[in-house]
Amino acid sequence: MACLDFAYWIFATQEKSDPAVCDICGRTVSRGTDLALHRKTHLSPEERAAVGYQCPEPGCTFKSLQKSNFNTHRNTHPAR
């Protein structure tokens, strides 16, 4: 239970910030870090290839703009 109490404390004490608005599409997100992730959705295919993560497994075509999604995907492949 201590972990849940600590997690709630972190949530409750985080500095509240003003919502951030995308200057391209007008979408509003709650934090600037979320805006940085959102802005990647507006990249061209060439830009996506440069900043994205592509699965190195032979025959796998998975690509992601977020490292956390890429790491989750990698767990779908059997360990070598």
N, C-alpha and C positions, 0 to 999 in steps of 0.2 A: 504494500500500500504506500510505502514511502516514495516509491518512484512516481506514482500517480500524483501524490501531493506535491512533489518537486516539479512535475510537468505543469500542474495547474499554477504553481507559483510563478514559473517562467512565463506562462501565458498571461497571467493577471498583472505582472509587473512590466511587461514589454511596453516600451514607449509607443503610444498611439500616434500614428502619423496621418497626415491628410491623404485622401485617396489620390492615386496617380492616374492621369488620363493619357491614353495613346494619342499622339499628335497625327497619326495616320488614319485611324478608323474611329476614334472617339471612345473606345472601350475604357471603362473605369475599373481599376483594380485597387485592392486595399493597400498595397505596399509598392515601393519603388522596385524592389527585387522582383516582384511579380510582373511589373511592367517590363523589366529587362527580358524576362522569359517570354512574355507575350510578343514583344517586338520581333522576336525571331520568326514568328509566323508570317511576317511581311517580307522576308528575305527572298531573293530570286533563287532559282535552282542552283546556280553557280555559287552563290554566297552560302546556301545551305550546305553544299558539299564541303565547303572550306571550314565551316564551324561545327558541323554535325559529327555524329559518331556512327560508324558503320561496323556491322558485325564482321569479325575476321573469319568466322567459320566458313569453310568451303560450301558453296551452294546457297548460303543464306543471304538474302537481300535486305535484311532489316537495317533501317537507318533511323536515327533519332536526333533531335536537337537538344535533348536534355540528357545529361550524363546519368541521372538516376533511372530514367527509363531504359537506357542502354544497359546499365548494370543489372536491372531486373530481367531484361531479355536474355542476357548471357547465362543466367541460371536455368534457362529452358533447354540448353544444350547439355548432353551428357558429359561428364568430366572425362578428360582424356587420360 
